Amino acid sequence: MITLDYTNQTIKGLFGLEGKTIVITGGGGGLGLSMARGFANYGANLVLTGRTKETLDKAAAELADTGAKVLTVAADTLELADCQKIVDETVANFGAVDVLVPAAGVARRHPAEEFPKEDFDLVIDTNVKGTWNIDQVVARQMMKQFEQGKSPAGKIINITSVRANNGHPLGYGAYAASKGAVISMTRQQAFEWAKYDINVNALGPTIVLSALTKPVFDDPEKAKIFTDRILFHRPMVPGELIGSAVFLASPASDFITGQVLYVDGGCVAA
């Protein structure tokens, strides 16, 4: 029988990330940067990745006050070679990949019957293929860590959305499809990689108040469509994802895998 020693000291450390190394794709802004700040304040080392080095370096500078060690790696997760570069540089600098958060994503909005192929492909490529690529390459590294006796070998926190569950009148066909795929891949990865002691879960936020969504909230009619579906009748702000992200990255969630944690103000329940 497996027994775990939950002493007062281990309980106090359930949410600690000291010495852990967390890779965040799309780490240069929005949700990625917000989660990075949360992880840093709990003691993690950070690897911020994205396509633009200048954006990543700016994000790293914004995290300087946390005292965290921050590595930036310019890379495109649609390229497997770039995904391997992220892993190689992370291991070279910190020795392991403890947690992966593939937060890079895009959205395009058009009526379903008019959705341009190039926009549909962009959303699916970025949100599905990009997530799959980096998950796969990082999982291989975590499998090596498992063989070396590391337990848990690592954690992957995919990013889905409430749009995966509910239809929407403002043209989210590609985005909804992509985030539904992320849920399915999360469960499949959890099933296949549990034997390597890898946890795979997903966070499901609702619409987030940010520069990208400002045009929506500048339009009262569009804003109402979103907020009427949220039980608290307001959008989420980026910082409200921090607690859930820290939970899924920390020892507190070691026996949780294959799950979607919605941070949505009750949107899925509405």
Sequence and secondary structure as in RCSB ss.txt:
>XXXX:A:sequence
MITLDYTNQTIKGLFGLEGKTIVITGGGGGLGLSMARGFANYGANLVLTGRTKETLDKAAAELADTGAKVLTVAA
DTLELADCQKIVDETVANFGAVDVLVPAAGVARRHPAEEFPKEDFDLVIDTNVKGTWNIDQVVARQMMKQFEQGK
SPAGKIINITSVRANNGHPLGYGAYAASKGAVISMTRQQAFEWAKYDINVNALGPTIVLSALTKPVFDDPEKAKI
FTDRILFHRPMVPGELIGSAVFLASPASDFITGQVLYVDGGCVAA
>XXXX:A:secstr
       HHHHHTTT  TT EEEEETTTSHHHHHHHHHHHHTT EEEEEES HHHHHHHHHHTGGGT  EEEEE 
 TTSHHHHHHHHHHHHHHHS   EEEE       B GGG  HHHHHHHHIIIIIHHHHHHHHHHHHHHHHHHTT 
SS EEEEEE  GGGTS  TT BHHHHHHHHHHHHHHHHHHHHHGGGTEEEEEEEE  B STTTHHHHTSHHHHHH
HHTTSTTSS B GGGGHHHHHHHHSGGGTT  S EEEESTTTTT 
